[in-house]
Structures are given as C-alpha cells and as structure tokens.
C-alpha cells in the first residue's frame, strides 16, 4: 500500500489522537519540553529541535541533515509498507515545523494533503534541508489565503530571546501585536491569526478560493 494522507497539527491535538485516527505519527518537540505522550501508534518518529529557520544561531538546537535523513527514511519506509497509512505530523503549535515535514511528505508520495494551502508558514530551513537531501522542489505555498488579506511579521531578538509578532487583517485593518519569548512565537501567530480572522480552526477541506466563506 502506501501513505494515503498527511496532515500537520499542534501537540495538544496529537496527544488526543487515537490509533483509529492515524497509523503513523512524526512527533516534533523542543529539546527542553520532553516528548509528547502519544498513543501506541504502530509507527512513530520522534525528533527534538527548535523552531528556528537560520543556521546562524549556535545556541539553538536546529534541524540538521541527520534529522532530515531520519524523516526521509521514515517516510520512504512507510510509503513502501504493505499497510495503508494516514500520517499525522505535530509540533508545538502545528504551524511551522510540522507544516514543513507535511509539505515534504506530500511532494515525495503524492498523498492527499487537504490543508496544503494552510502551510504558508512552514519552516524555511527545514524545507531547504529536506529539498537538498531528497532532490525535490519544496516551497511554501502562497500565504494564507490571499496575501493582500493579511500580514504576519515576526521580529526576533536573539540577544534577549524575545520576539514580537504583528498580525494585521488587510480587510478590516484590525491589528494584533504581542511580545513573548521566541519559543512562544508559534502560539502568538496562531492566536493572532485566529483573532483577526475570527475563526478558531480553519476547516481542513477548504481551499484558498473558499476562504471568504469560512465560518467560525
């Protein structure tokens, strides 16, 4: 059989998954946070690194070539398995690191990836490493869903460890600005997007062309 579908989700949702909802999981955590307590899935790959998209900062644990090969090997083995797999990828917020892996999985296997339009904030460093290792052209999809409808700016200060997240709704003009430790950037982006768009969880089946008709 093969990998039939892939999706990226936050850690809290992964911890609530049952073996009926997924047959395989790639679990991404911060080194200091500990591994997520997950159900006894038949296949699990666990990784630990920070959500940083530059190799210039030695104080952070970065996604590297070795972990890229772990991801590629795991996905290739699943895809060659006689079992049909539904793969879930999680990171802390389900926005950046997990989205990058899901983009690779979809490109490598051709599996169903309904939420691809929502992967516009995928980690750039991970995409570069996975693209180089696999030979596949991995790029972020166009930002969610129309660039003129929203703006996300993240300013990181690597000396203080703080980051400022600014999210603007281009239609209403509503603006959210928050500051917090860099490790909390994914949560700030999530909260800002939810605030300015007025929705908690974008329906997985919606495509970019349907964005204006989303309901909370």
Buried (B, 14 or more C-beta within 10 A) or exposed (E): EBBEBBBBBBBEBBBEBEEEBBBBBBBBBBEEEEEBEBBEBEBBBEBBBBBBBEEEEEEBBBBBEEBBBBBBEBBBEBBEBEEEBBBBBBBBBBBBBBBBBBBBBBBBBEBEBBBBBBBBBBBBBBBBBBBEBBEBEBEBBEBBBBEEBBBBEBEBEBEEEBBBBBBBBEEEEBEBEBBBEBBBBBBBBBBBBBBBBEEEEBEEEBEBEEBEEEEE
